[in-house]
Each structure stands twice: as C-alpha cells, then as structure tokens.
Amino acid sequence: MTDITRERTRLYLITPSSVPDVAAFAKTFEGALEGGDVASLQVRIKPDGLVDEAATEAVARALLPICREQDVALIINDSVDVCEKVGADGVHLGALDMRVKDARKRLGKQPIIGATAKNSRHVAMEAGEQGADYVAFGAFFPSETKADTVPADTELLTWWQAVMELPCVAIGGITAERARELSAAGADFLAVSAGVWAHPDGPAAAVRAFNAALDEAADAF
C-alpha cells in the first residue's frame, strides 16, 4: 500500500523523437494542453538514437513560451548545453550522459535535473545522492519510442515510494488504460510520448483520458 499523503500523479509528456515541422508541433502541443493537467514536457529529439542538439534547441525555443504561459516545466533531454542556451527549466540525463553532480555544479541549484535509472535501485539512489530532483524507472511496458529499454516491475515504484522522498517517474509504453495501475503502485509522474501524440482520438483526448485515470487513482490513495 502506498502512502496516503501522496500527491496526485501527474503527466510528464515527451516529444516525438523527430519533429520535422516545429510550428505545426507547437500547435499540436497547445491542443494537447487543452485536454487537462500536464506537469512537464521533455524535448527529446533523437531521430537516429543520438541527440540532435540543433533540432532540440529549435523545438525548445518554439515551445518555451507555451510552457511558460501554461505553467509546464520544459525539460531538455541529455543536453546541458541546450538547457543553458534556451533557459529551460531543467535537463534529463541518461546513464551515459553527464553525471548528475557535474550537471548540478554547472547549472546551479535552481534547474530541475532528472536521471534515468531504468530498473536499478542502486543507480536511482546514487542519482539522488548526487542531487537529482527525480529519477525515472522503466520500461514498464514495451515502448515504441525507445528500443534500448529494460523491463521494470511496478514493485520498484512501491519500494521507492516507501523508502525515498525523491519523486519518481514511470516510463515505457504507458497508455491511459495503464495509468491507474502505475499511479497506485507509486509513480509520482507518468512519462508519455506515443500514448499521447499517436492517440487515435488526438492528443487532447489522450491527455483528458490520462487525467481521468489519474483522478480515479488519487481517489483510492
């Protein structure tokens, strides 16, 4: 059983790996926000598995005003350089990227720093010790967005919620139908990409469905 004092799980959107038309995607993002609460947006432009920093910067600059207006935290995937250039709210670091403590020294206290832990308790705790603001676990389900994933069990979320105060993000193949299970298990945020952008009824309907599921989950805390 998770802690009854927990706050409601929130949605953490991730961009598609490729955004060929930045202006069109900005409108798509605005439309998605009409569906309800979104805590953050991670700009993750990796068309070939590697960060395209120029494209990441272009997308981030286009989306930053929308995020500011809608109180959505803008997070840059993998690149501390781009985070600094655009004045983003934070950066998300993978296992092969800059260490959390080095990013913290460079960015200072204010920016959000998130860290990928996959299914490792040790990596997650180490990231927390180095100054991360959240850790991301997953993949909990097969993912269309990332090929190099490892399976994670929901028990990991429950354990983390019981022993750590640092927020955790669940990632990997998450749909609105799976949202309640992950929230109940202990996820503070659900990271979603294809589950929103590729939703058959459109991104706004997807965000609406996710929020409905998370409201139901919160009622059961």
KEDOGU-401021 format. One record per residue (C-alpha): residue number from 0; residue in three letters; z, x, y. Coordinates in steps of 0.02 Angstrom, whole numbers, plus 50000, padded with zeros to 5 digits. Each point is the difference from the previous one (the first is absolute). Example, Ala and Ser with C-alpha at 12.3 -4.5 7.8 and 13.67 -1.06 7.14 Angstrom:
! residues 2
{tikol = 0 | migu = Ala | zz = 50390 | xx = 50615 | yy = 49775}
{tikol = 1 | migu = Ser | zz = 49967 | xx = 50069 | yy = 50172}
This chain:
! residues 221
{tikol = 0 | migu = Met | zz = 50000 | xx = 50000 | yy = 50000}
{tikol = 1 | migu = Thr | zz = 49956 | xx = 50065 | yy = 50173}
{tikol = 2 | migu = Asp | zz = 50114 | xx = 50008 | yy = 50150}
{tikol = 3 | migu = Ile | zz = 50019 | xx = 49829 | yy = 50084}
{tikol = 4 | migu = Thr | zz = 50009 | xx = 50085 | yy = 50171}
{tikol = 5 | migu = Arg | zz = 49821 | xx = 50062 | yy = 49984}
{tikol = 6 | migu = Glu | zz = 49877 | xx = 49954 | yy = 50134}
{tikol = 7 | migu = Arg | zz = 49843 | xx = 49905 | yy = 49955}
{tikol = 8 | migu = Thr | zz = 49860 | xx = 50104 | yy = 49926}
{tikol = 9 | migu = Arg | zz = 49856 | xx = 50027 | yy = 50121}
{tikol = 10 | migu = Leu | zz = 49815 | xx = 50038 | yy = 49987}
{tikol = 11 | migu = Tyr | zz = 49932 | xx = 50176 | yy = 50025}
{tikol = 12 | migu = Leu | zz = 49811 | xx = 49995 | yy = 50014}
{tikol = 13 | migu = Ile | zz = 49886 | xx = 50147 | yy = 49958}
{tikol = 14 | migu = Thr | zz = 49821 | xx = 50010 | yy = 50064}
{tikol = 15 | migu = Pro | zz = 49853 | xx = 50010 | yy = 49883}
{tikol = 16 | migu = Ser | zz = 49953 | xx = 50178 | yy = 49951}
{tikol = 17 | migu = Ser | zz = 49842 | xx = 49987 | yy = 50104}
{tikol = 18 | migu = Val | zz = 49974 | xx = 49907 | yy = 50164}
{tikol = 19 | migu = Pro | zz = 49816 | xx = 50017 | yy = 50048}
{tikol = 20 | migu = Asp | zz = 50010 | xx = 49876 | yy = 50145}
{tikol = 21 | migu = Val | zz = 50159 | xx = 50033 | yy = 50097}
{tikol = 22 | migu = Ala | zz = 49977 | xx = 49859 | yy = 50126}
{tikol = 23 | migu = Ala | zz = 49969 | xx = 49873 | yy = 49862}
{tikol = 24 | migu = Phe | zz = 50152 | xx = 50058 | yy = 49905}
{tikol = 25 | migu = Ala | zz = 50108 | xx = 49985 | yy = 50157}
{tikol = 26 | migu = Lys | zz = 49951 | xx = 49816 | yy = 50007}
{tikol = 27 | migu = Thr | zz = 50037 | xx = 49982 | yy = 49815}
{tikol = 28 | migu = Phe | zz = 50171 | xx = 50076 | yy = 50028}
{tikol = 29 | migu = Glu | zz = 50036 | xx = 49882 | yy = 50145}
{tikol = 30 | migu = Gly | zz = 49951 | xx = 49856 | yy = 49888}
{tikol = 31 | migu = Ala | zz = 50116 | xx = 50060 | yy = 49862}
{tikol = 32 | migu = Leu | zz = 50146 | xx = 50003 | yy = 50120}
{tikol = 33 | migu = Glu | zz = 49972 | xx = 49815 | yy = 50035}
{tikol = 34 | migu = Gly | zz = 50060 | xx = 49970 | yy = 49822}
{tikol = 35 | migu = Gly | zz = 50179 | xx = 50051 | yy = 50037}
{tikol = 36 | migu = Asp | zz = 50124 | xx = 50142 | yy = 50001}
{tikol = 37 | migu = Val | zz = 49937 | xx = 50179 | yy = 49975}
{tikol = 38 | migu = Ala | zz = 50121 | xx = 50144 | yy = 50022}
{tikol = 39 | migu = Ser | zz = 49879 | xx = 50145 | yy = 50002}
{tikol = 40 | migu = Leu | zz = 49823 | xx = 50059 | yy = 49975}
{tikol = 41 | migu = Gln | zz = 49956 | xx = 50166 | yy = 49919}
{tikol = 42 | migu = Val | zz = 49832 | xx = 50074 | yy = 50050}
{tikol = 43 | migu = Arg | zz = 49939 | xx = 50077 | yy = 49839}
{tikol = 44 | migu = Ile | zz = 49818 | xx = 50056 | yy = 50012}
{tikol = 45 | migu = Lys | zz = 49956 | xx = 50095 | yy = 49841}
{tikol = 46 | migu = Pro | zz = 49822 | xx = 49954 | yy = 49951}
{tikol = 47 | migu = Asp | zz = 49988 | xx = 50143 | yy = 49874}
{tikol = 48 | migu = Gly | zz = 50184 | xx = 50023 | yy = 49964}
{tikol = 49 | migu = Leu | zz = 50029 | xx = 50119 | yy = 50144}
{tikol = 50 | migu = Val | zz = 50059 | xx = 49954 | yy = 50174}
{tikol = 51 | migu = Asp | zz = 49859 | xx = 49979 | yy = 50127}
{tikol = 52 | migu = Glu | zz = 50099 | xx = 50049 | yy = 50154}
{tikol = 53 | migu = Ala | zz = 49864 | xx = 49955 | yy = 50125}
{tikol = 54 | migu = Ala | zz = 49978 | xx = 49827 | yy = 49927}
{tikol = 55 | migu = Thr | zz = 50188 | xx = 49979 | yy = 49985}
{tikol = 56 | migu = Glu | zz = 50020 | xx = 50041 | yy = 50184}
{tikol = 57 | migu = Ala | zz = 49861 | xx = 49880 | yy = 50050}
{tikol = 58 | migu = Val | zz = 50074 | xx = 49856 | yy = 49900}
{tikol = 59 | migu = Ala | zz = 50177 | xx = 50037 | yy = 50060}
{tikol = 60 | migu = Arg | zz = 49948 | xx = 50002 | yy = 50183}
{tikol = 61 | migu = Ala | zz = 49912 | xx = 49832 | yy = 49979}
{tikol = 62 | migu = Leu | zz = 50147 | xx = 49919 | yy = 49912}
{tikol = 63 | migu = Leu | zz = 50144 | xx = 50074 | yy = 50100}
{tikol = 64 | migu = Pro | zz = 49988 | xx = 49875 | yy = 50146}
{tikol = 65 | migu = Ile | zz = 50001 | xx = 49855 | yy = 49877}
{tikol = 66 | migu = Cys | zz = 50150 | xx = 50072 | yy = 49909}
{tikol = 67 | migu = Arg | zz = 50093 | xx = 50025 | yy = 50165}
{tikol = 68 | migu = Glu | zz = 49965 | xx = 49822 | yy = 50054}
{tikol = 69 | migu = Gln | zz = 50051 | xx = 49926 | yy = 49833}
{tikol = 70 | migu = Asp | zz = 50151 | xx = 50115 | yy = 49969}
{tikol = 71 | migu = Val | zz = 49923 | xx = 50077 | yy = 49845}
{tikol = 72 | migu = Ala | zz = 50043 | xx = 50182 | yy = 49962}
{tikol = 73 | migu = Leu | zz = 49844 | xx = 50108 | yy = 49986}
{tikol = 74 | migu = Ile | zz = 50016 | xx = 50133 | yy = 49864}
{tikol = 75 | migu = Ile | zz = 49874 | xx = 50140 | yy = 49969}
{tikol = 76 | migu = Asn | zz = 49968 | xx = 50052 | yy = 49820}
{tikol = 77 | migu = Asp | zz = 50020 | xx = 50185 | yy = 49962}
{tikol = 78 | migu = Ser | zz = 49958 | xx = 50072 | yy = 50171}
{tikol = 79 | migu = Val | zz = 50138 | xx = 50056 | yy = 50118}
{tikol = 80 | migu = Asp | zz = 49862 | xx = 50063 | yy = 50117}
{tikol = 81 | migu = Val | zz = 49923 | xx = 49828 | yy = 50020}
{tikol = 82 | migu = Cys | zz = 50171 | xx = 49921 | yy = 50018}
{tikol = 83 | migu = Glu | zz = 50035 | xx = 50114 | yy = 50147}
{tikol = 84 | migu = Lys | zz = 49828 | xx = 49980 | yy = 50078}
{tikol = 85 | migu = Val | zz = 50002 | xx = 49810 | yy = 50007}
{tikol = 86 | migu = Gly | zz = 50185 | xx = 49975 | yy = 50029}
{tikol = 87 | migu = Ala | zz = 50023 | xx = 49900 | yy = 49841}
{tikol = 88 | migu = Asp | zz = 50168 | xx = 49934 | yy = 49946}
{tikol = 89 | migu = Gly | zz = 50008 | xx = 50112 | yy = 49849}
{tikol = 90 | migu = Val | zz = 49919 | xx = 50088 | yy = 49854}
{tikol = 91 | migu = His | zz = 50000 | xx = 49975 | yy = 49812}
{tikol = 92 | migu = Leu | zz = 50001 | xx = 50157 | yy = 49894}
{tikol = 93 | migu = Gly | zz = 49941 | xx = 50021 | yy = 49822}
{tikol = 94 | migu = Ala | zz = 50066 | xx = 50124 | yy = 49874}
{tikol = 95 | migu = Leu | zz = 49870 | xx = 50132 | yy = 50048}
{tikol = 96 | migu = Asp | zz = 50016 | xx = 49979 | yy = 50188}
{tikol = 97 | migu = Met | zz = 50117 | xx = 50081 | yy = 50125}
{tikol = 98 | migu = Arg | zz = 50182 | xx = 49995 | yy = 49947}
{tikol = 99 | migu = Val | zz = 50105 | xx = 49864 | yy = 50079}
{tikol = 100 | migu = Lys | zz = 50119 | xx = 50124 | yy = 50081}
{tikol = 101 | migu = Asp | zz = 49855 | xx = 50096 | yy = 50078}
{tikol = 102 | migu = Ala | zz = 49922 | xx = 49841 | yy = 50066}
{tikol = 103 | migu = Arg | zz = 50169 | xx = 49950 | yy = 50072}
{tikol = 104 | migu = Lys | zz = 50015 | xx = 50166 | yy = 50090}
{tikol = 105 | migu = Arg | zz = 49827 | xx = 49978 | yy = 50072}
{tikol = 106 | migu = Leu | zz = 50009 | xx = 49817 | yy = 50047}
{tikol = 107 | migu = Gly | zz = 50182 | xx = 49988 | yy = 50052}
{tikol = 108 | migu = Lys | zz = 50127 | xx = 49864 | yy = 49962}
{tikol = 109 | migu = Gln | zz = 49907 | xx = 49846 | yy = 50060}
{tikol = 110 | migu = Pro | zz = 49841 | xx = 49983 | yy = 49895}
{tikol = 111 | migu = Ile | zz = 50010 | xx = 49914 | yy = 49832}
{tikol = 112 | migu = Ile | zz = 49971 | xx = 50114 | yy = 49851}
{tikol = 113 | migu = Gly | zz = 49966 | xx = 49924 | yy = 49831}
{tikol = 114 | migu = Ala | zz = 49980 | xx = 50091 | yy = 49835}
{tikol = 115 | migu = Thr | zz = 49914 | xx = 49963 | yy = 49837}
{tikol = 116 | migu = Ala | zz = 50116 | xx = 50013 | yy = 49850}
{tikol = 117 | migu = Lys | zz = 49889 | xx = 49915 | yy = 49868}
{tikol = 118 | migu = Asn | zz = 50125 | xx = 49970 | yy = 49858}
{tikol = 119 | migu = Ser | zz = 50116 | xx = 50148 | yy = 50032}
{tikol = 120 | migu = Arg | zz = 50181 | xx = 49972 | yy = 50046}
{tikol = 121 | migu = His | zz = 50019 | xx = 50186 | yy = 50037}
{tikol = 122 | migu = Val | zz = 49852 | xx = 50006 | yy = 50120}
{tikol = 123 | migu = Ala | zz = 50062 | xx = 49845 | yy = 50089}
{tikol = 124 | migu = Met | zz = 50175 | xx = 50066 | yy = 50023}
{tikol = 125 | migu = Glu | zz = 49935 | xx = 50169 | yy = 50058}
{tikol = 126 | migu = Ala | zz = 49890 | xx = 49914 | yy = 50129}
{tikol = 127 | migu = Gly | zz = 50151 | xx = 49905 | yy = 50063}
{tikol = 128 | migu = Glu | zz = 50100 | xx = 50160 | yy = 50013}
{tikol = 129 | migu = Gln | zz = 49860 | xx = 50079 | yy = 50102}
{tikol = 130 | migu = Gly | zz = 50003 | xx = 49859 | yy = 50127}
{tikol = 131 | migu = Ala | zz = 49876 | xx = 49869 | yy = 49939}
{tikol = 132 | migu = Asp | zz = 50019 | xx = 49825 | yy = 50071}
{tikol = 133 | migu = Tyr | zz = 49937 | xx = 49916 | yy = 49842}
{tikol = 134 | migu = Val | zz = 49933 | xx = 50044 | yy = 49828}
{tikol = 135 | migu = Ala | zz = 49856 | xx = 49917 | yy = 49908}
{tikol = 136 | migu = Phe | zz = 50004 | xx = 49965 | yy = 49814}
{tikol = 137 | migu = Gly | zz = 49853 | xx = 49949 | yy = 49890}
{tikol = 138 | migu = Ala | zz = 49877 | xx = 49956 | yy = 49936}
{tikol = 139 | migu = Phe | zz = 50085 | xx = 49845 | yy = 49931}
{tikol = 140 | migu = Phe | zz = 49833 | xx = 49924 | yy = 49949}
{tikol = 141 | migu = Pro | zz = 49825 | xx = 50072 | yy = 49976}
{tikol = 142 | migu = Ser | zz = 49928 | xx = 50042 | yy = 50171}
{tikol = 143 | migu = Glu | zz = 49821 | xx = 49986 | yy = 50062}
{tikol = 144 | migu = Thr | zz = 50042 | xx = 50105 | yy = 50153}
{tikol = 145 | migu = Lys | zz = 50072 | xx = 50156 | yy = 49919}
{tikol = 146 | migu = Ala | zz = 49938 | xx = 50078 | yy = 49838}
{tikol = 147 | migu = Asp | zz = 50133 | xx = 50137 | yy = 49984}
{tikol = 148 | migu = Thr | zz = 50148 | xx = 49886 | yy = 49973}
{tikol = 149 | migu = Val | zz = 50141 | xx = 50003 | yy = 49873}
{tikol = 150 | migu = Pro | zz = 50086 | xx = 49845 | yy = 49932}
{tikol = 151 | migu = Ala | zz = 50169 | xx = 49951 | yy = 50071}
{tikol = 152 | migu = Asp | zz = 50124 | xx = 49873 | yy = 49936}
{tikol = 153 | migu = Thr | zz = 50089 | xx = 49872 | yy = 50108}
{tikol = 154 | migu = Glu | zz = 50167 | xx = 50067 | yy = 49936}
{tikol = 155 | migu = Leu | zz = 49968 | xx = 50148 | yy = 50114}
{tikol = 156 | migu = Leu | zz = 50008 | xx = 49885 | yy = 50152}
{tikol = 157 | migu = Thr | zz = 50161 | xx = 49921 | yy = 49939}
{tikol = 158 | migu = Trp | zz = 50081 | xx = 50169 | yy = 49971}
{tikol = 159 | migu = Trp | zz = 49947 | xx = 50064 | yy = 50172}
{tikol = 160 | migu = Gln | zz = 50066 | xx = 49844 | yy = 50086}
{tikol = 161 | migu = Ala | zz = 50167 | xx = 50021 | yy = 49912}
{tikol = 162 | migu = Val | zz = 50028 | xx = 50184 | yy = 50040}
{tikol = 163 | migu = Met | zz = 49906 | xx = 50036 | yy = 50161}
{tikol = 164 | migu = Glu | zz = 49995 | xx = 49926 | yy = 50175}
{tikol = 165 | migu = Leu | zz = 49828 | xx = 50073 | yy = 50039}
{tikol = 166 | migu = Pro | zz = 49865 | xx = 49864 | yy = 49994}
{tikol = 167 | migu = Cys | zz = 49874 | xx = 50002 | yy = 49858}
{tikol = 168 | migu = Val | zz = 49820 | xx = 49944 | yy = 49995}
{tikol = 169 | migu = Ala | zz = 49915 | xx = 49933 | yy = 49844}
{tikol = 170 | migu = Ile | zz = 49815 | xx = 50039 | yy = 49981}
{tikol = 171 | migu = Gly | zz = 49860 | xx = 49977 | yy = 49876}
{tikol = 172 | migu = Gly | zz = 49896 | xx = 49847 | yy = 49957}
{tikol = 173 | migu = Ile | zz = 50116 | xx = 49879 | yy = 50091}
{tikol = 174 | migu = Thr | zz = 49943 | xx = 49821 | yy = 50022}
{tikol = 175 | migu = Ala | zz = 50090 | xx = 49850 | yy = 50075}
{tikol = 176 | migu = Glu | zz = 50033 | xx = 49939 | yy = 49823}
{tikol = 177 | migu = Arg | zz = 50093 | xx = 50162 | yy = 49961}
{tikol = 178 | migu = Ala | zz = 50092 | xx = 50012 | yy = 50166}
{tikol = 179 | migu = Arg | zz = 50153 | xx = 49898 | yy = 49953}
{tikol = 180 | migu = Glu | zz = 50035 | xx = 50106 | yy = 49845}
{tikol = 181 | migu = Leu | zz = 49995 | xx = 50163 | yy = 50097}
{tikol = 182 | migu = Ser | zz = 50105 | xx = 49932 | yy = 50142}
{tikol = 183 | migu = Ala | zz = 50131 | xx = 49936 | yy = 49879}
{tikol = 184 | migu = Ala | zz = 50002 | xx = 50169 | yy = 49913}
{tikol = 185 | migu = Gly | zz = 50045 | xx = 50089 | yy = 50161}
{tikol = 186 | migu = Ala | zz = 49845 | xx = 50041 | yy = 50103}
{tikol = 187 | migu = Asp | zz = 50033 | xx = 50001 | yy = 50187}
{tikol = 188 | migu = Phe | zz = 49814 | xx = 50004 | yy = 50038}
{tikol = 189 | migu = Leu | zz = 49843 | xx = 49960 | yy = 49901}
{tikol = 190 | migu = Ala | zz = 49853 | xx = 50115 | yy = 50035}
{tikol = 191 | migu = Val | zz = 49837 | xx = 49903 | yy = 49980}
{tikol = 192 | migu = Ser | zz = 49818 | xx = 50043 | yy = 50029}
{tikol = 193 | migu = Ala | zz = 49871 | xx = 49912 | yy = 49890}
{tikol = 194 | migu = Gly | zz = 50122 | xx = 49856 | yy = 49972}
{tikol = 195 | migu = Val | zz = 49973 | xx = 49953 | yy = 50183}
{tikol = 196 | migu = Trp | zz = 49828 | xx = 50066 | yy = 50052}
{tikol = 197 | migu = Ala | zz = 49913 | xx = 49942 | yy = 49840}
{tikol = 198 | migu = His | zz = 50092 | xx = 49833 | yy = 49985}
{tikol = 199 | migu = Pro | zz = 49873 | xx = 49863 | yy = 49956}
{tikol = 200 | migu = Asp | zz = 50065 | xx = 49888 | yy = 50140}
{tikol = 201 | migu = Gly | zz = 50006 | xx = 50138 | yy = 50129}
{tikol = 202 | migu = Pro | zz = 50134 | xx = 50118 | yy = 50070}
{tikol = 203 | migu = Ala | zz = 50094 | xx = 49868 | yy = 50100}
{tikol = 204 | migu = Ala | zz = 50019 | xx = 49889 | yy = 49846}
{tikol = 205 | migu = Ala | zz = 50060 | xx = 50152 | yy = 49902}
{tikol = 206 | migu = Val | zz = 50132 | xx = 50045 | yy = 50130}
{tikol = 207 | migu = Arg | zz = 50055 | xx = 49818 | yy = 50003}
{tikol = 208 | migu = Ala | zz = 50017 | xx = 49996 | yy = 49811}
{tikol = 209 | migu = Phe | zz = 50097 | xx = 50163 | yy = 49996}
{tikol = 210 | migu = Asn | zz = 50122 | xx = 49939 | yy = 50132}
{tikol = 211 | migu = Ala | zz = 50026 | xx = 49836 | yy = 49908}
{tikol = 212 | migu = Ala | zz = 50042 | xx = 50096 | yy = 49842}
{tikol = 213 | migu = Leu | zz = 50118 | xx = 50117 | yy = 50093}
{tikol = 214 | migu = Asp | zz = 50087 | xx = 49853 | yy = 50082}
{tikol = 215 | migu = Glu | zz = 50030 | xx = 49926 | yy = 49828}
{tikol = 216 | migu = Ala | zz = 50065 | xx = 50166 | yy = 49936}
{tikol = 217 | migu = Ala | zz = 50119 | xx = 50018 | yy = 50148}
{tikol = 218 | migu = Asp | zz = 50072 | xx = 49827 | yy = 49967}
{tikol = 219 | migu = Ala | zz = 50053 | xx = 50064 | yy = 49828}
{tikol = 220 | migu = Phe | zz = 50091 | xx = 50156 | yy = 50063}
